[in-house]
Amino acid sequence: MSGGPKKRSLTLRGHRTSVSLEDAFWREFRQIAADKSVPINVLAATIDAERELDVGLASAIRLFVLAELQARAARP
């Protein structure tokens, strides 16, 4: 298991930004984007647009990944 978060760049609606996530979250985030056939930047932009103003983008992505994994685990 990896240590702390790693910073990576994303492009959200034409603007570059950096997001720090642990490797496990990056892997799952990429896999979810691939499963949905959506570029990771598009998925990140969607999460960014839907997040609460007091929640950072990295936290919003972590919560999104957690929700997706919980939904997957709940399927029969």
mmCIF file of the N, C-alpha and C atoms, coordinates in Angstrom:
data_MODEL
# 
_entry.id   MODEL 
# 
loop_
_atom_site.group_PDB 
_atom_site.id 
_atom_site.type_symbol 
_atom_site.label_atom_id 
_atom_site.label_alt_id 
_atom_site.label_comp_id 
_atom_site.label_asym_id 
_atom_site.label_entity_id 
_atom_site.label_seq_id 
_atom_site.pdbx_PDB_ins_code 
_atom_site.Cartn_x 
_atom_site.Cartn_y 
_atom_site.Cartn_z 
_atom_site.occupancy 
_atom_site.B_iso_or_equiv 
_atom_site.pdbx_formal_charge 
_atom_site.auth_seq_id 
_atom_site.auth_comp_id 
_atom_site.auth_asym_id 
_atom_site.auth_atom_id 
_atom_site.pdbx_PDB_model_num 
ATOM 1   N N  . MET A 1 1  ? 0.858   -1.171 0.000   1.00 0.00 ? 1  MET A N  1 
ATOM 2   C CA . MET A 1 1  ? 0.000   0.000  0.000   1.00 0.00 ? 1  MET A CA 1 
ATOM 3   C C  . MET A 1 1  ? 0.900   1.228  0.000   1.00 0.00 ? 1  MET A C  1 
ATOM 4   N N  . SER A 1 2  ? 0.524   2.209  -0.777  1.00 0.00 ? 2  SER A N  1 
ATOM 5   C CA . SER A 1 2  ? 1.347   3.410  -0.884  1.00 0.00 ? 2  SER A CA 1 
ATOM 6   C C  . SER A 1 2  ? 1.194   4.282  0.352   1.00 0.00 ? 2  SER A C  1 
ATOM 7   N N  . GLY A 1 3  ? 2.103   5.212  0.488   1.00 0.00 ? 3  GLY A N  1 
ATOM 8   C CA . GLY A 1 3  ? 2.077   6.139  1.611   1.00 0.00 ? 3  GLY A CA 1 
ATOM 9   C C  . GLY A 1 3  ? 1.105   7.265  1.367   1.00 0.00 ? 3  GLY A C  1 
ATOM 10  N N  . GLY A 1 4  ? 1.630   8.462  1.399   1.00 0.00 ? 4  GLY A N  1 
ATOM 11  C CA . GLY A 1 4  ? 0.801   9.651  1.301   1.00 0.00 ? 4  GLY A CA 1 
ATOM 12  C C  . GLY A 1 4  ? 0.302   9.938  -0.094  1.00 0.00 ? 4  GLY A C  1 
ATOM 13  N N  . PRO A 1 5  ? -0.451  11.008 -0.198  1.00 0.00 ? 5  PRO A N  1 
ATOM 14  C CA . PRO A 1 5  ? -1.022  11.405 -1.488  1.00 0.00 ? 5  PRO A CA 1 
ATOM 15  C C  . PRO A 1 5  ? 0.056   11.817 -2.486  1.00 0.00 ? 5  PRO A C  1 
ATOM 16  N N  . LYS A 1 6  ? -0.248  11.602 -3.762  1.00 0.00 ? 6  LYS A N  1 
ATOM 17  C CA . LYS A 1 6  ? 0.615   12.046 -4.849  1.00 0.00 ? 6  LYS A CA 1 
ATOM 18  C C  . LYS A 1 6  ? -0.151  13.048 -5.690  1.00 0.00 ? 6  LYS A C  1 
ATOM 19  N N  . LYS A 1 7  ? 0.524   14.123 -6.036  1.00 0.00 ? 7  LYS A N  1 
ATOM 20  C CA . LYS A 1 7  ? -0.095  15.189 -6.811  1.00 0.00 ? 7  LYS A CA 1 
ATOM 21  C C  . LYS A 1 7  ? -0.010  14.848 -8.299  1.00 0.00 ? 7  LYS A C  1 
ATOM 22  N N  . ARG A 1 8  ? -1.145  15.000 -8.974  1.00 0.00 ? 8  ARG A N  1 
ATOM 23  C CA . ARG A 1 8  ? -1.208  14.802 -10.425 1.00 0.00 ? 8  ARG A CA 1 
ATOM 24  C C  . ARG A 1 8  ? -2.038  15.933 -11.012 1.00 0.00 ? 8  ARG A C  1 
ATOM 25  N N  . SER A 1 9  ? -1.795  16.209 -12.277 1.00 0.00 ? 9  SER A N  1 
ATOM 26  C CA . SER A 1 9  ? -2.503  17.299 -12.947 1.00 0.00 ? 9  SER A CA 1 
ATOM 27  C C  . SER A 1 9  ? -3.725  16.790 -13.691 1.00 0.00 ? 9  SER A C  1 
ATOM 28  N N  . LEU A 1 10 ? -4.763  17.590 -13.658 1.00 0.00 ? 10 LEU A N  1 
ATOM 29  C CA . LEU A 1 10 ? -5.987  17.347 -14.420 1.00 0.00 ? 10 LEU A CA 1 
ATOM 30  C C  . LEU A 1 10 ? -6.345  18.629 -15.154 1.00 0.00 ? 10 LEU A C  1 
ATOM 31  N N  . THR A 1 11 ? -7.114  18.480 -16.209 1.00 0.00 ? 11 THR A N  1 
ATOM 32  C CA . THR A 1 11 ? -7.637  19.641 -16.921 1.00 0.00 ? 11 THR A CA 1 
ATOM 33  C C  . THR A 1 11 ? -9.149  19.641 -16.757 1.00 0.00 ? 11 THR A C  1 
ATOM 34  N N  . LEU A 1 12 ? -9.651  20.694 -16.122 1.00 0.00 ? 12 LEU A N  1 
ATOM 35  C CA . LEU A 1 12 ? -11.087 20.818 -15.874 1.00 0.00 ? 12 LEU A CA 1 
ATOM 36  C C  . LEU A 1 12 ? -11.622 21.983 -16.681 1.00 0.00 ? 12 LEU A C  1 
ATOM 37  N N  . ARG A 1 13 ? -12.423 21.672 -17.670 1.00 0.00 ? 13 ARG A N  1 
ATOM 38  C CA . ARG A 1 13 ? -13.017 22.699 -18.529 1.00 0.00 ? 13 ARG A CA 1 
ATOM 39  C C  . ARG A 1 13 ? -11.977 23.695 -19.046 1.00 0.00 ? 13 ARG A C  1 
ATOM 40  N N  . GLY A 1 14 ? -10.845 23.149 -19.505 1.00 0.00 ? 14 GLY A N  1 
ATOM 41  C CA . GLY A 1 14 ? -9.801  23.970 -20.118 1.00 0.00 ? 14 GLY A CA 1 
ATOM 42  C C  . GLY A 1 14 ? -8.786  24.560 -19.161 1.00 0.00 ? 14 GLY A C  1 
ATOM 43  N N  . HIS A 1 15 ? -8.931  24.323 -17.871 1.00 0.00 ? 15 HIS A N  1 
ATOM 44  C CA . HIS A 1 15 ? -8.007  24.877 -16.881 1.00 0.00 ? 15 HIS A CA 1 
ATOM 45  C C  . HIS A 1 15 ? -7.257  23.750 -16.179 1.00 0.00 ? 15 HIS A C  1 
ATOM 46  N N  . ARG A 1 16 ? -5.928  23.891 -16.084 1.00 0.00 ? 16 ARG A N  1 
ATOM 47  C CA . ARG A 1 16 ? -5.116  22.894 -15.403 1.00 0.00 ? 16 ARG A CA 1 
ATOM 48  C C  . ARG A 1 16 ? -5.218  23.091 -13.897 1.00 0.00 ? 16 ARG A C  1 
ATOM 49  N N  . THR A 1 17 ? -5.289  21.974 -13.178 1.00 0.00 ? 17 THR A N  1 
ATOM 50  C CA . THR A 1 17 ? -5.279  21.999 -11.722 1.00 0.00 ? 17 THR A CA 1 
ATOM 51  C C  . THR A 1 17 ? -4.563  20.751 -11.231 1.00 0.00 ? 17 THR A C  1 
ATOM 52  N N  . SER A 1 18 ? -4.086  20.794 -10.016 1.00 0.00 ? 18 SER A N  1 
ATOM 53  C CA . SER A 1 18 ? -3.425  19.639 -9.412  1.00 0.00 ? 18 SER A CA 1 
ATOM 54  C C  . SER A 1 18 ? -4.310  19.079 -8.316  1.00 0.00 ? 18 SER A C  1 
ATOM 55  N N  . VAL A 1 19 ? -4.310  17.759 -8.229  1.00 0.00 ? 19 VAL A N  1 
ATOM 56  C CA . VAL A 1 19 ? -5.084  17.069 -7.207  1.00 0.00 ? 19 VAL A CA 1 
ATOM 57  C C  . VAL A 1 19 ? -4.174  16.044 -6.549  1.00 0.00 ? 19 VAL A C  1 
ATOM 58  N N  . SER A 1 20 ? -4.194  16.007 -5.228  1.00 0.00 ? 20 SER A N  1 
ATOM 59  C CA . SER A 1 20 ? -3.387  15.048 -4.473  1.00 0.00 ? 20 SER A CA 1 
ATOM 60  C C  . SER A 1 20 ? -4.280  13.931 -3.954  1.00 0.00 ? 20 SER A C  1 
ATOM 61  N N  . LEU A 1 21 ? -4.003  12.709 -4.419  1.00 0.00 ? 21 LEU A N  1 
ATOM 62  C CA . LEU A 1 21 ? -4.729  11.518 -3.969  1.00 0.00 ? 21 LEU A CA 1 
ATOM 63  C C  . LEU A 1 21 ? -3.731  10.394 -3.749  1.00 0.00 ? 21 LEU A C  1 
ATOM 64  N N  . GLU A 1 22 ? -4.068  9.481  -2.874  1.00 0.00 ? 22 GLU A N  1 
ATOM 65  C CA . GLU A 1 22 ? -3.262  8.290  -2.675  1.00 0.00 ? 22 GLU A CA 1 
ATOM 66  C C  . GLU A 1 22 ? -3.364  7.414  -3.917  1.00 0.00 ? 22 GLU A C  1 
ATOM 67  N N  . ASP A 1 23 ? -2.314  6.586  -4.138  1.00 0.00 ? 23 ASP A N  1 
ATOM 68  C CA . ASP A 1 23 ? -2.283  5.730  -5.327  1.00 0.00 ? 23 ASP A CA 1 
ATOM 69  C C  . ASP A 1 23 ? -3.535  4.860  -5.461  1.00 0.00 ? 23 ASP A C  1 
ATOM 70  N N  . ALA A 1 24 ? -4.031  4.327  -4.356  1.00 0.00 ? 24 ALA A N  1 
ATOM 71  C CA . ALA A 1 24 ? -5.222  3.465  -4.422  1.00 0.00 ? 24 ALA A CA 1 
ATOM 72  C C  . ALA A 1 24 ? -6.425  4.228  -4.969  1.00 0.00 ? 24 ALA A C  1 
ATOM 73  N N  . PHE A 1 25 ? -6.578  5.486  -4.569  1.00 0.00 ? 25 PHE A N  1 
ATOM 74  C CA . PHE A 1 25 ? -7.690  6.290  -5.087  1.00 0.00 ? 25 PHE A CA 1 
ATOM 75  C C  . PHE A 1 25 ? -7.478  6.629  -6.560  1.00 0.00 ? 25 PHE A C  1 
ATOM 76  N N  . TRP A 1 26 ? -6.238  6.948  -6.950  1.00 0.00 ? 26 TRP A N  1 
ATOM 77  C CA . TRP A 1 26 ? -5.980  7.217  -8.368  1.00 0.00 ? 26 TRP A CA 1 
ATOM 78  C C  . TRP A 1 26 ? -6.320  5.994  -9.223  1.00 0.00 ? 26 TRP A C  1 
ATOM 79  N N  . ARG A 1 27 ? -5.894  4.807  -8.767  1.00 0.00 ? 27 ARG A N  1 
ATOM 80  C CA . ARG A 1 27 ? -6.172  3.582  -9.538  1.00 0.00 ? 27 ARG A CA 1 
ATOM 81  C C  . ARG A 1 27 ? -7.671  3.362  -9.694  1.00 0.00 ? 27 ARG A C  1 
ATOM 82  N N  . GLU A 1 28 ? -8.412  3.459  -8.597  1.00 0.00 ? 28 GLU A N  1 
ATOM 83  C CA . GLU A 1 28 ? -9.856  3.240  -8.666  1.00 0.00 ? 28 GLU A CA 1 
ATOM 84  C C  . GLU A 1 28 ? -10.549 4.327  -9.487  1.00 0.00 ? 28 GLU A C  1 
ATOM 85  N N  . PHE A 1 29 ? -10.100 5.557  -9.347  1.00 0.00 ? 29 PHE A N  1 
ATOM 86  C CA . PHE A 1 29 ? -10.681 6.664  -10.110 1.00 0.00 ? 29 PHE A CA 1 
ATOM 87  C C  . PHE A 1 29 ? -10.497 6.438  -11.604 1.00 0.00 ? 29 PHE A C  1 
ATOM 88  N N  . ARG A 1 30 ? -9.288  6.043  -12.000 1.00 0.00 ? 30 ARG A N  1 
ATOM 89  C CA . ARG A 1 30 ? -9.030  5.733  -13.424 1.00 0.00 ? 30 ARG A CA 1 
ATOM 90  C C  . ARG A 1 30 ? -9.891  4.569  -13.898 1.00 0.00 ? 30 ARG A C  1 
ATOM 91  N N  . GLN A 1 31 ? -10.022 3.536  -13.051 1.00 0.00 ? 31 GLN A N  1 
ATOM 92  C CA . GLN A 1 31 ? -10.821 2.371  -13.437 1.00 0.00 ? 31 GLN A CA 1 
ATOM 93  C C  . GLN A 1 31 ? -12.294 2.733  -13.592 1.00 0.00 ? 31 GLN A C  1 
ATOM 94  N N  . ILE A 1 32 ? -12.811 3.537  -12.695 1.00 0.00 ? 32 ILE A N  1 
ATOM 95  C CA . ILE A 1 32 ? -14.209 3.973  -12.789 1.00 0.00 ? 32 ILE A CA 1 
ATOM 96  C C  . ILE A 1 32 ? -14.424 4.760  -14.074 1.00 0.00 ? 32 ILE A C  1 
ATOM 97  N N  . ALA A 1 33 ? -13.501 5.666  -14.389 1.00 0.00 ? 33 ALA A N  1 
ATOM 98  C CA . ALA A 1 33 ? -13.612 6.436  -15.632 1.00 0.00 ? 33 ALA A CA 1 
ATOM 99  C C  . ALA A 1 33 ? -13.606 5.495  -16.837 1.00 0.00 ? 33 ALA A C  1 
ATOM 100 N N  . ALA A 1 34 ? -12.714 4.516  -16.823 1.00 0.00 ? 34 ALA A N  1 
ATOM 101 C CA . ALA A 1 34 ? -12.647 3.551  -17.932 1.00 0.00 ? 34 ALA A CA 1 
ATOM 102 C C  . ALA A 1 34 ? -13.940 2.735  -18.020 1.00 0.00 ? 34 ALA A C  1 
ATOM 103 N N  . ASP A 1 35 ? -14.460 2.293  -16.876 1.00 0.00 ? 35 ASP A N  1 
ATOM 104 C CA . ASP A 1 35 ? -15.708 1.517  -16.860 1.00 0.00 ? 35 ASP A CA 1 
ATOM 105 C C  . ASP A 1 35 ? -16.878 2.321  -17.423 1.00 0.00 ? 35 ASP A C  1 
ATOM 106 N N  . LYS A 1 36 ? -16.856 3.622  -17.195 1.00 0.00 ? 36 LYS A N  1 
ATOM 107 C CA . LYS A 1 36 ? -17.914 4.501  -17.690 1.00 0.00 ? 36 LYS A CA 1 
ATOM 108 C C  . LYS A 1 36 ? -17.617 5.027  -19.094 1.00 0.00 ? 36 LYS A C  1 
ATOM 109 N N  . SER A 1 37 ? -16.467 4.648  -19.644 1.00 0.00 ? 37 SER A N  1 
ATOM 110 C CA . SER A 1 37 ? -16.026 5.117  -20.968 1.00 0.00 ? 37 SER A CA 1 
ATOM 111 C C  . SER A 1 37 ? -16.001 6.642  -21.045 1.00 0.00 ? 37 SER A C  1 
ATOM 112 N N  . VAL A 1 38 ? -15.464 7.241  -19.991 1.00 0.00 ? 38 VAL A N  1 
ATOM 113 C CA . VAL A 1 38 ? -15.383 8.694  -19.889 1.00 0.00 ? 38 VAL A CA 1 
ATOM 114 C C  . VAL A 1 38 ? -13.927 9.058  -19.589 1.00 0.00 ? 38 VAL A C  1 
ATOM 115 N N  . PRO A 1 39 ? -13.376 10.047 -20.276 1.00 0.00 ? 39 PRO A N  1 
ATOM 116 C CA . PRO A 1 39 ? -12.018 10.485 -19.924 1.00 0.00 ? 39 PRO A CA 1 
ATOM 117 C C  . PRO A 1 39 ? -11.966 10.950 -18.470 1.00 0.00 ? 39 PRO A C  1 
ATOM 118 N N  . ILE A 1 40 ? -10.862 10.692 -17.802 1.00 0.00 ? 40 ILE A N  1 
ATOM 119 C CA . ILE A 1 40 ? -10.736 11.033 -16.385 1.00 0.00 ? 40 ILE A CA 1 
ATOM 120 C C  . ILE A 1 40 ? -10.928 12.530 -16.157 1.00 0.00 ? 40 ILE A C  1 
ATOM 121 N N  . ASN A 1 41 ? -10.485 13.369 -17.096 1.00 0.00 ? 41 ASN A N  1 
ATOM 122 C CA . ASN A 1 41 ? -10.670 14.815 -16.947 1.00 0.00 ? 41 ASN A CA 1 
ATOM 123 C C  . ASN A 1 41 ? -12.145 15.205 -16.994 1.00 0.00 ? 41 ASN A C  1 
ATOM 124 N N  . VAL A 1 42 ? -12.929 14.522 -17.803 1.00 0.00 ? 42 VAL A N  1 
ATOM 125 C CA . VAL A 1 42 ? -14.364 14.796 -17.890 1.00 0.00 ? 42 VAL A CA 1 
ATOM 126 C C  . VAL A 1 42 ? -15.052 14.361 -16.596 1.00 0.00 ? 42 VAL A C  1 
ATOM 127 N N  . LEU A 1 43 ? -14.683 13.187 -16.092 1.00 0.00 ? 43 LEU A N  1 
ATOM 128 C CA . LEU A 1 43 ? -15.269 12.713 -14.840 1.00 0.00 ? 43 LEU A CA 1 
ATOM 129 C C  . LEU A 1 43 ? -14.896 13.657 -13.690 1.00 0.00 ? 43 LEU A C  1 
ATOM 130 N N  . ALA A 1 44 ? -13.648 14.083 -13.649 1.00 0.00 ? 44 ALA A N  1 
ATOM 131 C CA . ALA A 1 44 ? -13.217 15.021 -12.604 1.00 0.00 ? 44 ALA A CA 1 
ATOM 132 C C  . ALA A 1 44 ? -13.972 16.343 -12.711 1.00 0.00 ? 44 ALA A C  1 
ATOM 133 N N  . ALA A 1 45 ? -14.203 16.821 -13.924 1.00 0.00 ? 45 ALA A N  1 
ATOM 134 C CA . ALA A 1 45 ? -14.943 18.075 -14.117 1.00 0.00 ? 45 ALA A CA 1 
ATOM 135 C C  . ALA A 1 45 ? -16.388 17.935 -13.651 1.00 0.00 ? 45 ALA A C  1 
ATOM 136 N N  . THR A 1 46 ? -16.980 16.773 -13.875 1.00 0.00 ? 46 THR A N  1 
ATOM 137 C CA . THR A 1 46 ? -18.348 16.517 -13.415 1.00 0.00 ? 46 THR A CA 1 
ATOM 138 C C  . THR A 1 46 ? -18.407 16.527 -11.889 1.00 0.00 ? 46 THR A C  1 
ATOM 139 N N  . ILE A 1 47 ? -17.457 15.847 -11.260 1.00 0.00 ? 47 ILE A N  1 
ATOM 140 C CA . ILE A 1 47 ? -17.397 15.826 -9.796  1.00 0.00 ? 47 ILE A CA 1 
ATOM 141 C C  . ILE A 1 47 ? -17.179 17.240 -9.269  1.00 0.00 ? 47 ILE A C  1 
ATOM 142 N N  . ASP A 1 48 ? -16.298 17.988 -9.914  1.00 0.00 ? 48 ASP A N  1 
ATOM 143 C CA . ASP A 1 48 ? -16.007 19.365 -9.507  1.00 0.00 ? 48 ASP A CA 1 
ATOM 144 C C  . ASP A 1 48 ? -17.266 20.226 -9.573  1.00 0.00 ? 48 ASP A C  1 
ATOM 145 N N  . ALA A 1 49 ? -18.039 20.081 -10.637 1.00 0.00 ? 49 ALA A N  1 
ATOM 146 C CA . ALA A 1 49 ? -19.241 20.892 -10.816 1.00 0.00 ? 49 ALA A CA 1 
ATOM 147 C C  . ALA A 1 49 ? -20.332 20.538 -9.801  1.00 0.00 ? 49 ALA A C  1 
ATOM 148 N N  . GLU A 1 50 ? -20.350 19.297 -9.338  1.00 0.00 ? 50 GLU A N  1 
ATOM 149 C CA . GLU A 1 50 ? -21.412 18.836 -8.443  1.00 0.00 ? 50 GLU A CA 1 
ATOM 150 C C  . GLU A 1 50 ? -21.046 18.902 -6.964  1.00 0.00 ? 50 GLU A C  1 
ATOM 151 N N  . ARG A 1 51 ? -19.792 19.207 -6.642  1.00 0.00 ? 51 ARG A N  1 
ATOM 152 C CA . ARG A 1 51 ? -19.370 19.176 -5.242  1.00 0.00 ? 51 ARG A CA 1 
ATOM 153 C C  . ARG A 1 51 ? -19.856 20.406 -4.483  1.00 0.00 ? 51 ARG A C  1 
ATOM 154 N N  . GLU A 1 52 ? -19.963 20.240 -3.176  1.00 0.00 ? 52 GLU A N  1 
ATOM 155 C CA . GLU A 1 52 ? -20.304 21.351 -2.283  1.00 0.00 ? 52 GLU A CA 1 
ATOM 156 C C  . GLU A 1 52 ? -19.132 22.332 -2.281  1.00 0.00 ? 52 GLU A C  1 
ATOM 157 N N  . LEU A 1 53 ? -19.408 23.604 -2.097  1.00 0.00 ? 53 LEU A N  1 
ATOM 158 C CA . LEU A 1 53 ? -18.360 24.620 -2.123  1.00 0.00 ? 53 LEU A CA 1 
ATOM 159 C C  . LEU A 1 53 ? -17.334 24.446 -1.009  1.00 0.00 ? 53 LEU A C  1 
ATOM 160 N N  . ASP A 1 54 ? -17.736 23.873 0.122   1.00 0.00 ? 54 ASP A N  1 
ATOM 161 C CA . ASP A 1 54 ? -16.801 23.714 1.239   1.00 0.00 ? 54 ASP A CA 1 
ATOM 162 C C  . ASP A 1 54 ? -16.044 22.391 1.207   1.00 0.00 ? 54 ASP A C  1 
ATOM 163 N N  . VAL A 1 55 ? -16.196 21.621 0.136   1.00 0.00 ? 55 VAL A N  1 
ATOM 164 C CA . VAL A 1 55 ? -15.499 20.346 -0.019  1.00 0.00 ? 55 VAL A CA 1 
ATOM 165 C C  . VAL A 1 55 ? -14.457 20.505 -1.120  1.00 0.00 ? 55 VAL A C  1 
ATOM 166 N N  . GLY A 1 56 ? -13.209 20.191 -0.806  1.00 0.00 ? 56 GLY A N  1 
ATOM 167 C CA . GLY A 1 56 ? -12.143 20.275 -1.803  1.00 0.00 ? 56 GLY A CA 1 
ATOM 168 C C  . GLY A 1 56 ? -12.308 19.218 -2.882  1.00 0.00 ? 56 GLY A C  1 
ATOM 169 N N  . LEU A 1 57 ? -11.678 19.453 -4.019  1.00 0.00 ? 57 LEU A N  1 
ATOM 170 C CA . LEU A 1 57 ? -11.806 18.521 -5.143  1.00 0.00 ? 57 LEU A CA 1 
ATOM 171 C C  . LEU A 1 57 ? -11.261 17.146 -4.789  1.00 0.00 ? 57 LEU A C  1 
ATOM 172 N N  . ALA A 1 58 ? -10.114 17.068 -4.125  1.00 0.00 ? 58 ALA A N  1 
ATOM 173 C CA . ALA A 1 58 ? -9.553  15.768 -3.759  1.00 0.00 ? 58 ALA A CA 1 
ATOM 174 C C  . ALA A 1 58 ? -10.520 14.994 -2.855  1.00 0.00 ? 58 ALA A C  1 
ATOM 175 N N  . SER A 1 59 ? -11.096 15.684 -1.883  1.00 0.00 ? 59 SER A N  1 
ATOM 176 C CA . SER A 1 59 ? -12.063 15.027 -1.004  1.00 0.00 ? 59 SER A CA 1 
ATOM 177 C C  . SER A 1 59 ? -13.294 14.585 -1.775  1.00 0.00 ? 59 SER A C  1 
ATOM 178 N N  . ALA A 1 60 ? -13.759 15.413 -2.693  1.00 0.00 ? 60 ALA A N  1 
ATOM 179 C CA . ALA A 1 60 ? -14.928 15.063 -3.503  1.00 0.00 ? 60 ALA A CA 1 
ATOM 180 C C  . ALA A 1 60 ? -14.646 13.829 -4.351  1.00 0.00 ? 60 ALA A C  1 
ATOM 181 N N  . ILE A 1 61 ? -13.447 13.724 -4.898  1.00 0.00 ? 61 ILE A N  1 
ATOM 182 C CA . ILE A 1 61 ? -13.087 12.548 -5.693  1.00 0.00 ? 61 ILE A CA 1 
ATOM 183 C C  . ILE A 1 61 ? -13.031 11.314 -4.801  1.00 0.00 ? 61 ILE A C  1 
ATOM 184 N N  . ARG A 1 62 ? -12.431 11.440 -3.624  1.00 0.00 ? 62 ARG A N  1 
ATOM 185 C CA . ARG A 1 62 ? -12.389 10.295 -2.697  1.00 0.00 ? 62 ARG A CA 1 
ATOM 186 C C  . ARG A 1 62 ? -13.793 9.824  -2.344  1.00 0.00 ? 62 ARG A C  1 
ATOM 187 N N  . LEU A 1 63 ? -14.688 10.762 -2.040  1.00 0.00 ? 63 LEU A N  1 
ATOM 188 C CA . LEU A 1 63 ? -16.067 10.404 -1.703  1.00 0.00 ? 63 LEU A CA 1 
ATOM 189 C C  . LEU A 1 63 ? -16.779 9.754  -2.888  1.00 0.00 ? 63 LEU A C  1 
ATOM 190 N N  . PHE A 1 64 ? -16.520 10.252 -4.094  1.00 0.00 ? 64 PHE A N  1 
ATOM 191 C CA . PHE A 1 64 ? -17.092 9.666  -5.301  1.00 0.00 ? 64 PHE A CA 1 
ATOM 192 C C  . PHE A 1 64 ? -16.610 8.224  -5.473  1.00 0.00 ? 64 PHE A C  1 
ATOM 193 N N  . VAL A 1 65 ? -15.307 8.015  -5.328  1.00 0.00 ? 65 VAL A N  1 
ATOM 194 C CA . VAL A 1 65 ? -14.743 6.667  -5.467  1.00 0.00 ? 65 VAL A CA 1 
ATOM 195 C C  . VAL A 1 65 ? -15.341 5.748  -4.413  1.00 0.00 ? 65 VAL A C  1 
ATOM 196 N N  . LEU A 1 66 ? -15.422 6.200  -3.176  1.00 0.00 ? 66 LEU A N  1 
ATOM 197 C CA . LEU A 1 66 ? -16.014 5.394  -2.115  1.00 0.00 ? 66 LEU A CA 1 
ATOM 198 C C  . LEU A 1 66 ? -17.453 5.015  -2.447  1.00 0.00 ? 66 LEU A C  1 
ATOM 199 N N  . ALA A 1 67 ? -18.242 5.982  -2.899  1.00 0.00 ? 67 ALA A N  1 
ATOM 200 C CA . ALA A 1 67 ? -19.647 5.709  -3.251  1.00 0.00 ? 67 ALA A CA 1 
ATOM 201 C C  . ALA A 1 67 ? -19.742 4.699  -4.383  1.00 0.00 ? 67 ALA A C  1 
ATOM 202 N N  . GLU A 1 68 ? -18.881 4.825  -5.385  1.00 0.00 ? 68 GLU A N  1 
ATOM 203 C CA . GLU A 1 68 ? -18.898 3.879  -6.508  1.00 0.00 ? 68 GLU A CA 1 
ATOM 204 C C  . GLU A 1 68 ? -18.527 2.467  -6.040  1.00 0.00 ? 68 GLU A C  1 
ATOM 205 N N  . LEU A 1 69 ? -17.524 2.356  -5.170  1.00 0.00 ? 69 LEU A N  1 
ATOM 206 C CA . LEU A 1 69 ? -17.123 1.037  -4.670  1.00 0.00 ? 69 LEU A CA 1 
ATOM 207 C C  . LEU A 1 69 ? -18.211 0.426  -3.785  1.00 0.00 ? 69 LEU A C  1 
ATOM 208 N N  . GLN A 1 70 ? -18.881 1.265  -2.976  1.00 0.00 ? 70 GLN A N  1 
ATOM 209 C CA . GLN A 1 70 ? -19.973 0.758  -2.159  1.00 0.00 ? 70 GLN A CA 1 
ATOM 210 C C  . GLN A 1 70 ? -21.133 0.291  -3.019  1.00 0.00 ? 70 GLN A C  1 
ATOM 211 N N  . ALA A 1 71 ? -21.442 1.040  -4.072  1.00 0.00 ? 71 ALA A N  1 
ATOM 212 C CA . ALA A 1 71 ? -22.529 0.646  -4.973  1.00 0.00 ? 71 ALA A CA 1 
ATOM 213 C C  . ALA A 1 71 ? -22.181 -0.671 -5.681  1.00 0.00 ? 71 ALA A C  1 
ATOM 214 N N  . ARG A 1 72 ? -20.936 -0.809 -6.084  1.00 0.00 ? 72 ARG A N  1 
ATOM 215 C CA . ARG A 1 72 ? -20.490 -2.044 -6.737  1.00 0.00 ? 72 ARG A CA 1 
ATOM 216 C C  . ARG A 1 72 ? -20.601 -3.232 -5.770  1.00 0.00 ? 72 ARG A C  1 
ATOM 217 N N  . ALA A 1 73 ? -20.212 -3.028 -4.526  1.00 0.00 ? 73 ALA A N  1 
ATOM 218 C CA . ALA A 1 73 ? -20.257 -4.107 -3.527  1.00 0.00 ? 73 ALA A CA 1 
ATOM 219 C C  . ALA A 1 73 ? -21.695 -4.508 -3.193  1.00 0.00 ? 73 ALA A C  1 
ATOM 220 N N  . ALA A 1 74 ? -22.628 -3.573 -3.321  1.00 0.00 ? 74 ALA A N  1 
ATOM 221 C CA . ALA A 1 74 ? -24.022 -3.835 -2.978  1.00 0.00 ? 74 ALA A CA 1 
ATOM 222 C C  . ALA A 1 74 ? -24.767 -4.580 -4.080  1.00 0.00 ? 74 ALA A C  1 
ATOM 223 N N  . ARG A 1 75 ? -24.205 -4.581 -5.283  1.00 0.00 ? 75 ARG A N  1 
ATOM 224 C CA . ARG A 1 75 ? -24.881 -5.291 -6.391  1.00 0.00 ? 75 ARG A CA 1 
ATOM 225 C C  . ARG A 1 75 ? -24.830 -6.789 -6.171  1.00 0.00 ? 75 ARG A C  1 
ATOM 226 N N  . PRO A 1 76 ? -25.925 -7.474 -6.521  1.00 0.00 ? 76 PRO A N  1 
ATOM 227 C CA . PRO A 1 76 ? -25.945 -8.938 -6.353  1.00 0.00 ? 76 PRO A CA 1 
ATOM 228 C C  . PRO A 1 76 ? -25.022 -9.650 -7.322  1.00 0.00 ? 76 PRO A C  1 
# 
